[in-house]
Amino acid sequence: MSKPPLPPEAVELLRRPNPCVMATLRSDGTPVTTPTWYLWEDGRVLVNLDEGRVRLKHLRRDPRVSLTVLADDWYTHVTLIGRVTELRDDEGLKDIDRVSTHYTGGPYPDRVRGRVSAWIEVERWHGWGELKDSDQPSS
């Protein structure tokens, strides 16, 4: 696995509203994955969570996280491994609106529950398919 910075081709993929799967760790260490929206900004990842979600509890207890972002051709993907370095209430739902606009073109429709923004610092990454990382073994 490589360390940041990521090559321009990977950054280009991450800037698009691609499908993403996020892995967190349960209290017993078991990984659990969930589809999620994200934003790539300045070499970091923003995810936004409903205040009642279990994965938010996971991140508060253990900030380690992995995200796999899939290209149109699902064989091509980038996996980011890192940790949440900042959790903060999403006042006025500004962050979820930015993320929702990136994916849907408009603000997030559910305005009832509070949300929390999580900033992820990338420590390692690897790519596959068209974005195969040179540090990734061939076989």
MOZI-V203329 format. One record per backbone hydrogen bond with DSSP energy under -1.0 kcal/mol. NH is the residue of the N-H (numbers start at 1). CO is the residue of the C=O. Records with the same first field share a line. If there is no record, write none. Layout:
NH: CO / CO
//
This chain:
2: 125
11: 7
12: 8
13: 9
14: 10
15: 11
16: 13
18: 16
21: 68
22: 34
23: 66
24: 32
26: 30
29: 26
32: 24
34: 22
36: 20
39: 46
41: 44
44: 41
45: 120
46: 39
47: 118
49: 116
51: 114
53: 50
57: 53
58: 54
59: 55
60: 56
61: 57
62: 58
65: 82
66: 23
67: 80
68: 21
69: 78
70: 19
71: 76
76: 73
78: 69
79: 126
80: 67
81: 124
82: 65
83: 121
84: 63
85: 119
86: 119
88: 117
90: 115
91: 89
93: 90
94: 91
97: 93
98: 94
99: 95
100: 96
101: 97
102: 98
103: 99
104: 100
105: 101
116: 49
117: 88
118: 47
119: 86
120: 45
121: 83
123: 81
124: 81
125: 2
126: 79
128: 77
131: 128
132: 129
133: 127
136: 133
//
